[in-house]
Amino acid sequence: MIRESISVFFPAYNDGQTIGDLVRRTMALLPSLTEDYEVIAVNDGSWDNTADVLAALESEFPGRFKAVTHEANRGYGGALRSGFEAATKDLVFYTDGDGQYDPTELAELVAHLGPNTGLVNGYKLNRNDPWHRVAIGWLYNRFARFIFGIHLRDIDCDFRLIRRHLLEEISLRSTSGTICVELVKKIELCPYLVEEVGVHHHPRLHGRSQFFRLKSLFNTFGQLCRLWFALVVLPQVTRRDARLA
């Protein structure tokens, strides 16, 4: 058991068939990790029964679980930013509400958390998705790591344990899936260690990914280009101008 407190949150978009089980399994795990914890779900404009499931969970776990609701869908980045803002504990862990990751593997991340560690990030031991998603994910990961100079091996493994004060120090602006690149890049620029732990990835049994849609892919690519300019090109220009001054 650790001394730090933990906030766990799940971004959820039409995940009514999976979010209840994820929250209950997390609630069963957390008392073995820390005495001070909370669980949050961000309902990002779902039109299925997600809202009803979350309302039932608030009654089932009073004082431990809370739901944050977006009346309209804000995108994956918007959901993560709301979750980070709602978290109040020392450590913040998040993973998706679709059930492709096992939240009880959080225990493995906690075991790798050292006093100078800012981020413990999962990487997929295996990817249980259709071949086209595996191919697109592989290309996206390699491309983003290359142009941003990111050392982390699996940028789009959304299974992360982060010190909350780090989230307060960096300013996240992305509203799409590029928020994962922005988050990792900014943390790697901080003077804290980053650890990686292999986690299992399971087939998606319900719902549909927001990321693998044509409109989302174009939006993500546009934000990725703007993010690259802000985090890579602009700092280089600033440093060059400072040397010439």
Backbone torsions as a table, in degrees:
resi	resn	phi	psi	omega
1	MET	NA	138.4	-177.7
2	ILE	-102.5	160.4	179.7
3	ARG	-79.3	-31.1	-177.8
4	GLU	-67.3	150.3	174.1
5	SER	-87.9	159.3	-174.7
6	ILE	-131.8	132.0	166.5
7	SER	-104.2	129.0	174.2
8	VAL	-113.3	132.7	174.6
9	PHE	-139.8	153.0	-179.2
10	PHE	-123.5	118.2	167.2
11	PRO	-72.4	132.8	-174.5
12	ALA	-133.3	126.7	174.1
13	TYR	-133.1	107.1	-176.5
14	ASN	55.5	45.9	-179.6
15	ASP	-111.2	32.7	-177.7
16	GLY	-60.4	-26.7	-177.6
17	GLN	-84.3	-10.5	-176.2
18	THR	-122.6	-28.1	-169.2
19	ILE	-65.8	-34.6	-179.4
20	GLY	-61.8	-46.7	179.4
21	ASP	-64.5	-40.1	179.5
22	LEU	-61.1	-45.3	-179.2
23	VAL	-65.1	-43.3	-178.6
24	ARG	-65.6	-40.5	177.5
25	ARG	-65.5	-36.6	178.0
26	THR	-67.9	-41.8	178.2
27	MET	-62.2	-33.8	178.7
28	ALA	-71.9	-29.7	-177.7
29	LEU	-81.2	-44.1	-166.5
30	LEU	-56.6	-38.9	179.5
31	PRO	-59.3	-21.1	177.4
32	SER	-82.6	-11.8	-178.4
33	LEU	-103.0	-37.1	-175.7
34	THR	-159.1	157.7	177.6
35	GLU	-86.1	-19.4	-173.5
36	ASP	-119.2	110.0	-176.5
37	TYR	-151.6	162.5	174.3
38	GLU	-148.9	154.7	177.1
39	VAL	-126.3	135.3	-175.8
40	ILE	-129.2	142.6	170.0
41	ALA	-125.1	134.1	178.1
42	VAL	-103.9	108.1	178.5
43	ASN	-83.6	102.6	-172.6
44	ASP	-90.4	66.5	176.0
45	GLY	69.4	33.7	-179.2
46	SER	-64.6	145.7	176.5
47	TRP	-112.9	5.2	174.7
48	ASP	-93.1	-148.6	-177.4
49	ASN	-93.3	17.5	-179.0
50	THR	-55.2	-44.1	-178.1
51	ALA	-60.3	-41.2	179.6
52	ASP	-65.7	-41.3	179.1
53	VAL	-63.4	-43.1	-178.9
54	LEU	-67.3	-35.8	177.5
55	ALA	-64.0	-39.5	177.8
56	ALA	-66.4	-37.2	179.2
57	LEU	-67.6	-34.9	177.2
58	GLU	-64.0	-35.3	176.8
59	SER	-74.2	-33.4	-178.4
60	GLU	-73.6	-33.8	-177.0
61	PHE	-127.3	64.6	-177.7
62	PRO	-63.4	134.4	179.4
63	GLY	82.5	-13.3	179.8
64	ARG	-111.3	-28.4	-177.2
65	PHE	-122.5	139.5	174.2
66	LYS	-142.6	150.1	178.5
67	ALA	-109.1	138.5	172.0
68	VAL	-110.7	128.7	-172.8
69	THR	-116.5	128.9	168.3
70	HIS	-100.6	121.2	179.5
71	GLU	-64.6	-34.7	175.7
72	ALA	-120.8	151.1	-179.5
73	ASN	-65.3	127.3	-179.5
74	ARG	-105.2	-1.1	-177.2
75	GLY	89.7	166.0	-174.9
76	TYR	-61.2	-43.6	179.0
77	GLY	-62.5	-40.0	178.1
78	GLY	-63.7	-37.8	178.0
79	ALA	-66.9	-42.1	179.0
80	LEU	-65.1	-42.3	-179.2
81	ARG	-62.4	-38.5	176.6
82	SER	-65.3	-39.0	178.3
83	GLY	-65.3	-43.1	177.6
84	PHE	-62.2	-41.2	-180.0
85	GLU	-67.0	-33.0	-178.2
86	ALA	-78.5	-22.8	-177.0
87	ALA	-69.4	138.6	-176.1
88	THR	-122.3	-3.6	-172.9
89	LYS	-94.9	176.6	-177.1
90	ASP	-65.0	-41.7	-178.1
91	LEU	-115.4	145.9	179.1
92	VAL	-124.2	122.9	175.1
93	PHE	-116.8	137.6	173.1
94	TYR	-139.4	151.3	168.9
95	THR	-152.7	167.8	-172.0
96	ASP	-73.1	156.4	-178.6
97	GLY	-88.0	6.6	-176.4
98	ASP	-88.8	-4.9	175.2
99	GLY	85.0	12.6	179.2
100	GLN	-81.7	-13.7	173.7
101	TYR	-119.2	147.6	179.0
102	ASP	-90.7	111.4	-175.9
103	PRO	-63.1	-20.0	-179.9
104	THR	-70.6	-14.8	175.1
105	GLU	-73.2	-2.5	170.1
106	LEU	-53.7	-33.1	-179.9
107	ALA	-58.1	-33.8	178.7
108	GLU	-69.0	-37.3	178.4
109	LEU	-67.6	-43.0	179.5
110	VAL	-60.8	-37.0	-179.3
111	ALA	-65.2	-22.5	-179.5
112	HIS	-100.1	8.8	-178.6
113	LEU	-86.0	113.5	176.7
114	GLY	-100.7	171.6	-177.7
115	PRO	-64.1	-24.4	179.5
116	ASN	-106.8	13.1	-179.6
117	THR	-89.6	126.7	177.5
118	GLY	-95.0	-30.3	-176.1
119	LEU	-143.3	132.2	167.3
120	VAL	-115.0	116.7	-172.5
121	ASN	-114.5	135.4	174.7
122	GLY	-77.7	156.3	166.8
123	TYR	-133.7	142.6	-173.4
124	LYS	-70.4	121.6	175.0
125	LEU	-71.0	-29.5	176.0
126	ASN	-153.6	150.0	-180.0
127	ARG	-114.0	114.4	-179.0
128	ASN	-98.3	76.7	179.1
129	ASP	-138.6	163.7	172.4
130	PRO	-58.0	155.2	-172.3
131	TRP	-57.6	-36.6	-177.0
132	HIS	-69.2	-33.9	176.9
133	ARG	-70.7	-37.9	176.5
134	VAL	-61.5	-43.8	-178.3
135	ALA	-65.9	-46.6	179.6
136	ILE	-64.0	-41.7	179.3
137	GLY	-63.4	-40.2	178.4
138	TRP	-63.3	-46.4	-180.0
139	LEU	-63.7	-43.9	-179.6
140	TYR	-62.1	-45.1	-178.7
141	ASN	-63.0	-46.4	-179.9
142	ARG	-64.9	-43.4	-178.5
143	PHE	-64.2	-48.0	-177.9
144	ALA	-65.6	-42.0	178.4
145	ARG	-61.4	-40.0	-178.0
146	PHE	-67.7	-52.2	-173.3
147	ILE	-73.6	-24.9	179.4
148	PHE	-96.5	-8.5	-178.1
149	GLY	66.6	37.7	-178.3
150	ILE	-88.0	135.1	-178.3
151	HIS	-87.9	-27.3	-179.2
152	LEU	-55.9	137.6	-172.2
153	ARG	-80.0	-24.0	-173.4
154	ASP	-138.0	88.9	-174.8
155	ILE	-65.3	-38.7	-173.6
156	ASP	-95.9	24.3	169.4
157	CYS	-88.8	101.6	-175.1
158	ASP	-85.4	69.6	179.8
159	PHE	-145.4	87.4	-165.7
160	ARG	-134.2	140.0	174.0
161	LEU	-118.5	121.9	-170.7
162	ILE	-132.1	143.4	172.0
163	ARG	-73.6	128.9	-172.4
164	ARG	-64.1	-32.4	-179.2
165	HIS	-64.5	-25.8	175.2
166	LEU	-67.4	-40.4	178.9
167	LEU	-63.9	-30.0	178.3
168	GLU	-76.0	-25.3	-178.7
169	GLU	-81.9	-30.2	179.2
170	ILE	-99.0	152.4	-178.7
171	SER	-113.3	108.9	-178.6
172	LEU	-89.9	134.1	-175.7
173	ARG	-123.3	-17.3	-175.6
174	SER	-65.9	147.4	175.6
175	THR	-113.3	-10.8	179.4
176	SER	-104.8	-165.9	178.3
177	GLY	-65.4	-11.3	177.5
178	THR	-66.0	-11.8	178.7
179	ILE	-59.8	-28.2	179.3
180	CYS	-67.7	-40.5	175.8
181	VAL	-64.5	-46.5	-179.7
182	GLU	-60.4	-45.2	-179.2
183	LEU	-61.1	-51.5	-176.6
184	VAL	-65.5	-44.2	-179.2
185	LYS	-61.2	-45.9	-178.3
186	LYS	-67.4	-34.8	177.4
187	ILE	-70.3	-38.7	178.2
188	GLU	-64.4	-24.0	177.1
189	LEU	-79.8	-12.0	179.2
190	CYS	-85.8	157.9	-178.0
191	PRO	-82.5	52.1	179.1
192	TYR	-129.7	154.4	178.8
193	LEU	-77.1	150.2	173.8
194	VAL	-119.8	123.7	178.2
195	GLU	-108.7	153.7	179.4
196	GLU	-128.0	140.2	-177.7
197	VAL	-135.3	132.4	176.9
198	GLY	-71.3	133.2	178.5
199	VAL	-131.5	158.8	-178.0
200	HIS	-87.0	145.7	179.3
201	HIS	-120.5	127.9	-172.2
202	HIS	-110.6	156.7	178.6
203	PRO	-60.3	145.3	176.2
204	ARG	-82.3	118.0	-175.8
205	LEU	-95.7	-21.5	-176.5
206	HIS	-138.7	152.8	173.2
207	GLY	74.3	-172.1	-175.4
208	ARG	-142.5	138.8	-178.9
209	SER	-65.3	140.7	173.9
210	GLN	-75.5	-28.7	-171.4
211	PHE	-73.0	-42.0	-172.2
212	PHE	-89.1	58.0	172.4
213	ARG	-129.0	147.2	-172.9
214	LEU	-56.3	-46.5	-179.6
215	LYS	-62.7	-41.8	179.9
216	SER	-65.6	-38.4	-180.0
217	LEU	-65.3	-41.2	177.8
218	PHE	-65.8	-42.4	179.2
219	ASN	-63.3	-41.8	178.9
220	THR	-63.5	-42.7	-179.8
221	PHE	-62.9	-42.1	178.3
222	GLY	-62.4	-44.5	178.4
223	GLN	-66.9	-34.3	178.9
224	LEU	-63.7	-40.8	178.1
225	CYS	-64.6	-43.8	179.7
226	ARG	-65.7	-38.5	179.0
227	LEU	-66.3	-40.3	177.6
228	TRP	-60.5	-42.1	178.8
229	PHE	-63.4	-42.2	-176.5
230	ALA	-72.0	-37.4	-173.2
231	LEU	-97.9	-19.7	-176.7
232	VAL	-116.3	-54.7	-174.7
233	VAL	-71.2	-51.1	-175.3
234	LEU	-60.3	-44.8	176.7
235	PRO	-60.4	-35.9	178.1
236	GLN	-65.7	-41.8	178.0
237	VAL	-64.7	-40.8	179.6
238	THR	-63.4	-44.0	178.7
239	ARG	-65.2	-38.6	178.6
240	ARG	-64.7	-44.1	179.5
241	ASP	-64.5	-35.1	179.7
242	ALA	-67.1	-36.3	178.3
243	ARG	-69.1	-34.1	-178.4
244	LEU	-79.3	-20.4	-177.3
245	ALA	-69.8	NA	NA
